[in-house]
Amino acid sequence: MTTATMVTHGRTMDTEMVRPRRSLEELVDRLMAAMFPAQQETAPATETPSVTKSVHEARRLRQAGDLDGGLAILAGVDAAKATQREARWAFSEWKQLVKRRFGGRGALVYSQGTGRAAALVPHGDGGTLEVAAVLGMRWRPGKVVSGRSLRDLRPLSGGV
């Protein structure tokens, strides 16, 4: 940082020469790139974003109050490209979003392994469940499934 003297209309003023400040979002992106160097984006924009960037964006939307937007971003996460640490981080963020959005509706969580899960809510007759949100699965919200055919179905508030 340097200090310069500026003369304007007969006045002498000391001004600091400071480089432009970076936005908080840019700083966080740089931090994420440093924490997860293998997930840096060098591919064209047509590919899906990295797990790290997706989780970061979903968290930003959750904090802004856009729960559905955050869930939509995490629905497209490809856990096959993620490390186990990143997949767990994505699941944790997804679960927080699901709790806030569907926690009062008796939601259940169905998990097919690390980085793949679905939040299901009771549908109509009680024997079927409706998909409310997904993480890295092909199912889409609104799909109706039988609760009897799903193993590892747990309450959202339980120890998932």
Backbone torsions as a table, in degrees:
resi	resn	phi	psi	omega
1	MET	NA	134.1	179.1
2	THR	-121.9	158.1	177.5
3	THR	-114.8	133.9	179.2
4	ALA	-123.4	154.5	177.4
5	THR	-104.3	129.5	-178.2
6	MET	-120.4	134.5	178.1
7	VAL	-108.3	119.2	-179.9
8	THR	-131.8	121.4	178.4
9	HIS	49.9	44.3	176.1
10	GLY	82.0	-2.2	178.3
11	ARG	-101.9	144.9	175.8
12	THR	-104.9	127.5	-178.8
13	MET	-130.1	140.0	172.8
14	ASP	-92.0	128.6	178.2
15	THR	-124.8	146.2	177.5
16	GLU	-93.9	133.0	176.1
17	MET	-91.7	104.9	-176.5
18	VAL	-119.5	138.6	176.7
19	ARG	-68.4	153.5	-177.5
20	PRO	-58.4	142.0	-179.8
21	ARG	-75.4	144.5	177.6
22	ARG	-87.7	152.2	178.1
23	SER	-73.7	157.8	179.1
24	LEU	-60.7	-39.6	-179.5
25	GLU	-62.7	-41.2	178.3
26	GLU	-64.6	-40.3	178.6
27	LEU	-65.3	-41.1	179.0
28	VAL	-66.0	-40.9	177.5
29	ASP	-60.1	-40.9	178.3
30	ARG	-66.4	-37.7	177.8
31	LEU	-64.7	-43.3	178.8
32	MET	-63.5	-40.2	178.7
33	ALA	-64.6	-35.0	178.3
34	ALA	-72.5	-36.6	-179.6
35	MET	-72.5	-36.8	-177.1
36	PHE	-125.6	72.2	-174.1
37	PRO	-64.0	-26.7	-178.6
38	ALA	-71.3	-15.4	-176.4
39	GLN	-101.6	16.3	-179.7
40	GLN	-64.5	140.9	-176.8
41	GLU	-88.8	109.0	173.2
42	THR	-120.6	1.0	-177.3
43	ALA	-85.0	164.4	177.3
44	PRO	-62.2	161.4	-177.0
45	ALA	-67.2	-10.1	-179.3
46	THR	-75.7	-19.8	178.7
47	GLU	-78.8	161.4	178.1
48	THR	-70.7	147.8	179.8
49	PRO	-66.4	159.7	179.6
50	SER	-65.7	160.5	179.0
51	VAL	-60.5	-42.2	-178.9
52	THR	-59.2	-48.5	-179.7
53	LYS	-66.5	-36.3	179.1
54	SER	-64.4	-44.9	179.9
55	VAL	-65.7	-41.7	178.5
56	HIS	-59.9	-45.1	-180.0
57	GLU	-66.6	-40.6	178.1
58	ALA	-63.2	-40.5	177.7
59	ARG	-63.9	-42.1	178.6
60	ARG	-61.0	-43.3	178.9
61	LEU	-66.4	-39.4	178.0
62	ARG	-60.8	-44.1	-179.2
63	GLN	-67.2	-27.5	177.8
64	ALA	-83.6	-6.8	178.4
65	GLY	95.1	3.6	179.7
66	ASP	-95.0	78.6	-176.8
67	LEU	-66.8	-41.6	-179.9
68	ASP	-64.8	-37.6	177.5
69	GLY	-63.9	-42.3	178.0
70	GLY	-64.2	-41.2	178.1
71	LEU	-65.7	-37.2	179.4
72	ALA	-64.4	-38.7	178.8
73	ILE	-66.2	-44.4	-177.9
74	LEU	-73.3	-19.6	178.0
75	ALA	-62.7	-30.8	-177.5
76	GLY	-93.9	5.8	-178.6
77	VAL	-66.5	132.9	178.2
78	ASP	-100.2	100.3	-176.3
79	ALA	-69.2	-17.7	179.3
80	ALA	-64.2	-27.3	-179.9
81	LYS	-90.0	-2.6	-173.0
82	ALA	-99.5	152.4	170.2
83	THR	-76.0	166.7	179.9
84	GLN	-62.9	-36.8	178.9
85	ARG	-62.7	-44.1	179.4
86	GLU	-67.5	-39.4	179.1
87	ALA	-63.5	-39.9	177.4
88	ARG	-66.7	-38.8	178.5
89	TRP	-64.0	-42.7	178.2
90	ALA	-63.2	-42.7	179.5
91	PHE	-63.8	-41.6	179.5
92	SER	-61.7	-45.7	178.8
93	GLU	-65.1	-42.2	179.2
94	TRP	-61.0	-43.8	-178.6
95	LYS	-64.3	-38.5	177.1
96	GLN	-63.2	-42.3	177.7
97	LEU	-62.9	-44.0	-179.1
98	VAL	-64.0	-42.6	179.3
99	LYS	-59.8	-44.4	-179.4
100	ARG	-68.8	-36.1	-175.0
101	ARG	-84.9	-41.5	-172.3
102	PHE	-124.0	8.5	-176.3
103	GLY	-58.1	-34.9	-178.4
104	GLY	-83.3	-1.4	-177.0
105	ARG	-103.3	15.7	179.5
106	GLY	68.8	39.1	-177.0
107	ALA	-67.6	146.2	175.5
108	LEU	-118.5	153.5	179.2
109	VAL	-114.4	129.3	175.1
110	TYR	-113.3	122.7	-177.3
111	SER	-118.6	131.7	177.8
112	GLN	-101.9	16.3	-178.4
113	GLY	126.1	-178.8	-176.7
114	THR	-61.2	125.1	176.4
115	GLY	83.0	7.8	178.9
116	ARG	-136.8	121.8	-178.7
117	ALA	-159.2	163.0	176.2
118	ALA	-139.6	140.7	173.1
119	ALA	-99.1	126.8	-176.4
120	LEU	-120.9	139.0	177.6
121	VAL	-118.9	149.3	178.8
122	PRO	-57.0	142.6	-177.4
123	HIS	-126.2	123.0	171.9
124	GLY	46.4	-97.6	-169.9
125	ASP	-73.0	-13.0	178.5
126	GLY	97.3	-20.9	178.7
127	GLY	-89.2	-13.1	-179.5
128	THR	-117.8	161.3	-179.4
129	LEU	-128.6	147.4	177.9
130	GLU	-107.0	135.0	178.0
131	VAL	-71.7	121.4	-179.9
132	ALA	-97.9	-36.6	-179.2
133	ALA	-157.7	152.2	179.1
134	VAL	-132.0	158.7	174.0
135	LEU	-131.0	106.7	175.6
136	GLY	65.9	26.9	179.7
137	MET	-119.4	162.7	179.8
138	ARG	-80.6	-18.2	179.2
139	TRP	-60.5	153.7	176.8
140	ARG	-119.7	145.9	175.9
141	PRO	-54.3	137.0	-178.6
142	GLY	105.6	-19.9	179.1
143	LYS	-65.8	138.9	179.3
144	VAL	-104.7	129.7	-178.9
145	VAL	-129.8	159.1	177.9
146	SER	-83.5	130.7	178.9
147	GLY	-68.7	-26.5	-178.9
148	ARG	-70.2	-26.4	-175.6
149	SER	-86.3	-3.5	-175.9
150	LEU	-103.5	123.6	173.5
151	ARG	-92.2	162.1	178.8
152	ASP	59.5	35.0	176.3
153	LEU	-87.2	122.9	-176.1
154	ARG	-130.4	153.1	175.0
155	PRO	-64.1	146.7	-179.6
156	LEU	-60.0	-38.6	-177.5
157	SER	-77.7	-9.1	-178.4
158	GLY	-77.5	-172.5	-177.3
159	GLY	-83.8	68.6	178.9
160	VAL	-83.2	NA	NA
